Amino acid sequence: MKKHNFSAGPCILPQEVFLKASEAIMDFNGSGLSIIEISHRSKDFVAVMENARSLALELLGLEDQGYQALFLQGGASMEFLMVAYNLLETKAGYLNTGTWSDKAIKEARLFGEIVEVGSSKDENYNYIPKGYSVPNGLDYLHLTSNNTIFGTQFKKFPKTDTPLVCDMSSDIFSRQLNFSEFDLIYAGAQKNMGPAGTTLVVVKEDILGKVSRKIPSMLDYSVHISKDSMYNTPPVFAVYVSMLTLEWLKNLGGISAIEEINDKKAKLLYSEIDLNPVFEGFANKEDRSNMNATFNLTDDKLKDEFDALLKEAGINGLNGHRSVGGYRASMYNALSLESVGTLVDVMSEMERKG
Ligand SMILES: *Cc1c(COP(=O)(O)O)cnc(C)c1O
């Protein structure tokens, strides 16, 4: 039986995408060849890459505005250093909102001075810093739009002339934003777009070429742009599956359509967390993520009972990250409202039994 998959990443993708991907493994486009054995220079794969790149820009509303979409390797973690390599000349600002921002800061420090413009480390990252001011003279300001581990999410972004760089790994394509406020967006595919193995980078071309250091080709965004994201062999299968997911999203009505469903899912789960005395939320209410909901049992002795009910209901992947403990329900785009309903039923059963 198919599980209700609340895993934080790699994570659930649309069933239809799994089906199409499995067909292409056996026979891609009726070519008599598998998607994973064709040449990445073949006409059919070049079309996949072009389609994936243009769908990404189209869904984000960034076509014809000087942006390029790239499908790179190395995960979001590689972007922690590539961003600094390509953009950091002297000084950059970072908002420290969790484990991933912290790691991004650590990498960037290898390339220049880093100002921590705001941080929520003092409260184990259960909120999004506010009221900070962005100093002048920064090469860029880096944010993490959704903090996958702690379950917090930026609802408002700073208004500033400083170029904005954003790690959107765990909420890209999940809600409508004015994406043109960002100069560079990156996201590992495995949270909301595809299998692990590729990272989407959307970059405004005019912010590149301003640092004085020499950049190795594989780490140079301009090189990847000049080669249409095919400087070397791209992760063919991961790009193909990402393309299928983006097509699925487009057919569904795009980001605003999925956002409506994501809002419903989050409301359903958070109202249960708030009303059910057996559970308590981890993140600050106003900063709660619509993608990753973190919560705890108010009485740890109920853990075995709750875990057994989850298992019985076919719910997978609900354990919290080791740095937070408790539970985390990841409700990415492909997770249905029905799956959230199943989880909420189990939670209310815990209350009835209590
Ligand atoms: C998962 C995650 C990462 C790390 O991604 P990798 O692809 O494993 O390097 C970085 N940032 C955020 C916000 C994430 O959720």
The ligand as an SDF file (V2000), in Angstrom:
LIG
                    3D

 15 15  0  0  0  0  0  0  0  0999 V2000
   17.9370   20.3440    2.4440 C   0  0  0  0  0  0  0  0  0  0  0  0
   18.3630   21.7380    2.4400 C   0  0  0  0  0  0  0  0  0  0  0  0
   19.6790   22.1100    2.0940 C   0  0  0  0  0  0  0  0  0  0  0  0
   20.7510   21.1080    1.7470 C   0  0  0  0  0  0  0  0  0  0  0  0
   20.5200   20.5670    0.5050 O   0  0  0  0  0  0  0  0  0  0  0  0
   21.5380   19.5350   -0.1740 P   0  0  0  0  0  0  0  0  0  0  0  0
   20.9610   19.4430   -1.5480 O   0  0  0  0  0  0  0  0  0  0  0  0
   21.4660   18.2710    0.6130 O   0  0  0  0  0  0  0  0  0  0  0  0
   22.8860   20.1310   -0.1570 O   0  0  0  0  0  0  0  0  0  0  0  0
   19.9900   23.4490    2.0850 C   0  0  0  0  0  0  0  0  0  0  0  0
   19.0700   24.3890    2.4040 N   0  0  0  0  0  0  0  0  0  0  0  0
   17.8090   24.0700    2.7550 C   0  0  0  0  0  0  0  0  0  0  0  0
   16.8440   25.1590    3.1060 C   0  0  0  0  0  0  0  0  0  0  0  0
   17.4190   22.7380    2.7790 C   0  0  0  0  0  0  0  0  0  0  0  0
   16.1630   22.4180    3.1260 O   0  0  0  0  0  0  0  0  0  0  0  0
  1  2  1  0
  2  3  1  0
  2 14  2  0
  3  4  1  0
  3 10  2  0
  4  5  1  0
  5  6  1  0
  6  7  2  0
  6  8  1  0
  6  9  1  0
 10 11  1  0
 11 12  2  0
 12 13  1  0
 12 14  1  0
 14 15  1  0
M  END
$$$$
